[in-house]
Amino acid sequence: MIGKIMSSPRKYERAGKKARVMKSVNTTHFEHEIGKCKLDTRADTICAGVNFRMLSSTGQTCDVKGFHDDFESIKDVPITRLATAFKDSDGMTHILIVNEALYFGQQMDHSLINPNQIRHFGIPVF
């Protein structure tokens, strides 16, 4: 049986909601990873991979369970504020900032974006 990807209730790693900002050591050059953003209506939230960079952490984590009951859950996935860049067909670069997404980083070579979640906030998705 195939179903949707679901995450567990969120857990707080520390008291309070202080954001931890990650800073690049070398601010003149930022290495980038190329990865696809795939639209996926089965994911219940945005799952960010190598093509996103963490801007800050909410201090929350959750366990993420796959689409099949036989798969083990991934423990303590951080919930973060993230950014990625993309170029449109005219060559213009856009920065996409996402709040409270699951951050997998190098563990995923792509990212999953639920278009319904984006539409809910009034942003058109084509």
QUIKA-V132469 format. One record per residue. N is the residue number from 1. RES is the residue in one letter. NEAR is the number of other C-alpha atoms within 12 Angstrom. D_FIRST is the distance of its C-alpha to the first C-alpha in whole Angstrom. Layout:
BEGIN
n = <N/N>
res = <RES/RES>
near = <NEAR/NEAR>
d_first = <D_FIRST/D_FIRST>
END
This chain:
BEGIN
n = <1/2/3/4/5/6/7/8/9/10/11/12/13/14/15/16/17/18/19/20/21/22/23/24/25/26/27/28/29/30/31/32/33/34/35/36/37/38/39/40/41/42/43/44/45/46/47/48/49/50/51/52/53/54/55/56/57/58/59/60/61/62/63/64/65/66/67/68/69/70/71/72/73/74/75/76/77/78/79/80/81/82/83/84/85/86/87/88/89/90/91/92/93/94/95/96/97/98/99/100/101/102/103/104/105/106/107/108/109/110/111/112/113/114/115/116/117/118/119/120/121/122/123/124/125/126>
res = <M/I/G/K/I/M/S/S/P/R/K/Y/E/R/A/G/K/K/A/R/V/M/K/S/V/N/T/T/H/F/E/H/E/I/G/K/C/K/L/D/T/R/A/D/T/I/C/A/G/V/N/F/R/M/L/S/S/T/G/Q/T/C/D/V/K/G/F/H/D/D/F/E/S/I/K/D/V/P/I/T/R/L/A/T/A/F/K/D/S/D/G/M/T/H/I/L/I/V/N/E/A/L/Y/F/G/Q/Q/M/D/H/S/L/I/N/P/N/Q/I/R/H/F/G/I/P/V/F>
near = <8/11/16/19/28/25/29/22/16/23/21/20/20/14/11/12/16/15/20/20/16/16/12/13/9/8/9/7/8/11/14/17/20/21/23/21/25/21/23/21/21/23/28/27/32/39/44/42/32/28/32/41/37/34/25/26/30/31/26/30/27/29/25/33/24/24/19/15/15/11/13/12/19/21/19/23/33/32/39/37/30/34/29/30/24/22/13/10/8/8/9/10/12/14/16/22/22/31/26/29/39/44/42/32/29/20/18/22/21/26/35/31/30/27/24/21/25/23/14/11/12/10/11/11/14/8>
d_first = <0/4/7/10/13/15/18/20/23/26/28/32/33/37/39/40/38/40/39/39/40/40/43/43/46/47/47/49/46/42/40/37/34/32/28/26/25/22/21/18/17/14/16/18/21/23/22/25/26/29/30/31/34/34/37/36/34/33/34/30/27/24/21/18/14/12/9/7/9/10/12/15/17/20/23/25/25/28/28/31/33/32/34/33/36/35/38/38/39/42/42/42/40/38/37/34/34/31/31/29/26/24/26/25/28/28/25/23/25/24/23/21/22/21/23/23/24/27/28/28/31/33/32/32/29/29>
END
